[in-house]
Amino acid sequence: TRVGYAVVGLGHLALENILPAFGRSRKSKLVALVSGSPEKLQKVAQQYGVKPQNCYSYDTYDQLKDNPDVQVIYIVLPNAMHAEYTIRGAQAGKHILSEKPMAASSAEAQAMIDACNKAGRKLMVAYRIQYEPNNRYVRELVRQKQYGAPKMLQLHNAQVEANPNHWRHIRALAGGGSLPDIGLYCLNTARFILGEEPTEVFAYQYSTPGNPLFREVEELVSWQMRFPSGVIANCASDYYAHESRWYRVLSERGWLNLENAFAYNGLQLQQSFAVGQAEHNDHTYLMEKDQFATEMDHFSDCIQQNKQPFTPGEEGLQDHRIMEAIYQSAQQGKPVQLPLITKLDPFR
Ligand code: NAD
């Protein structure tokens, strides 16, 4: 049997990636839709065979509590709406899968965790990179110290977001600019690969003057994170630089490079390491999986077996705390300390 999902918000990600992914999932099925547009609801419901009585508006959202077909609510709304719909969804007795970034602040993230705990429901943040085979493989190699101790990480995520009226450029809906949207991948993936939490951040921020895209939210954030092991991660995100999503892990005896690291497909892993006097270069091609089907199936598995998700709410909360420290550092022009956390989550 499959776990039933209601998808909330029928924008780009939902229509182009999430809804089609149900067709490639093994444990998850689409059973309900929530949208503010009746026309869109009708069209999409017809396309995916969703029953008319399982179509909801934002006003009738709370009635999901009376629908036993729905076990999970998958929230694919603008960032600042995740908290409200998570809390209402948990109160309706449903498990919650929230898109990243989890919220617009650490306070909202904490409120989401509290609401799900209170309702006895599970909460997962859709960090698809943590379920993606190439990224998991890099994590394995780094944690096994395949090329000795890691020393430095470089992670970059850039793209051009061209419409200044889109919610991504409105602070009240996005919570921030390039950092929470795409810089988050650098931040979250560095923590994922290393398995430790940063104790200090130092950041710069920049926005091209006069560009309407950056009236409310920032363009570029460049930051460093210091980890207890001594590793330093150099990260950067930009909203007005040609698409570039990659990272490199530099270790004692070799490096790993993941091109298109944060993309939906086309990831390419390259490794280089010393073999005696010679340098060995290797390209590894791992089978691509539908990242959205994989992460939904993970959550469905957790629900069926009553397990903690690999990326629970606490994982999103930690990213929000670090992002707040990054903004604070950029504003003050000096490093900001974070509390020493030795183990975020005993299940990881
Ligand atoms: P989008 O703008 O394409 O879709 C947002 C949807 O929310 C639209 O259907 C819009 O009508 C609806 N909406 C409801 N209330 C709204 C309001 N007050 N203002 C604006 N829109 C409103 O955005 P998207 O790219 O689909 O992003 C949705 C969420 O998914 C975001 O949190 C984003 O960060 C996340 N996302 C994640 C990934 C990933 O790879 N995991 C990729 C893209 C987006």
Boltz pocket constraint, residues with backbone or C-beta under 6 A from the ligand:
constraints:
  - pocket:
      binder: B
      contacts: [[A, 9], [A, 10], [A, 11], [A, 12], [A, 13], [A, 14], [A, 36], [A, 75], [A, 76], [A, 77], [A, 78], [A, 79], [A, 99], [A, 100], [A, 101], [A, 126], [A, 128], [A, 167], [A, 173], [A, 181], [A, 262]]
      max_distance: 6.0
